């Protein structure tokens, strides 16, 4: 729900949302809302259910570009091909359908769709929880690489603390929609403040020598 509120798929019932110094919650001009939605993209938890099964991969990735007037025709086709190559899917995937791919491949395609609008802020809503353990590391490494190469800001939502430690510079611990603690990652793991945070860290699996 938090990710969907931030992206305005759901309207916030209280509080305000600011992006690039401007308020983007509530009633705002369409031009400002379009800029916000182009700049803020989301990778959903389940890549398969987030795609239209009747659309080809090329159309799934191209649609956001055309919606925001970023590319059409040949330019859009070239951009799709480049994204598929960059994400390790390959251009031959363009004319296939979502059901023809594995979970990890579908999540790469979902990442490609999110990147198609050239966002500056990427929301990752439990992006690996629906994937096999063997594939999770590949997707996390890909996201980390994209973050560094494209200068993306990411909001990474997860219940997996080891994953958060790997991916995040700062971690916010929440319970029932309320923020309990916000710290730099290593500070949080080494010196947790809130009792709830301490309990979560105590539940983490540990290696026994």
Secondary structure, 3 states (H helix, E strand, C coil): CHHHHHCCCCCCCCCCCEECCEECCCCCCHHHHHHHHHHEEEECCCCCCCCCCCCEHHHHHHHHHHHCCCCCHHHHHHHHHHHHHHCCCCHHHHHCEHHHCCHHHHHHHHHHHHHCCCCCEEEEECCCCCCCHHHHHHHHHHHHHHHHHHCCEEEEECCCHHHHHHHCCEEEEEECCEEEEEEEHHHHHHCCCCHHHHHHHHCCCCCCC
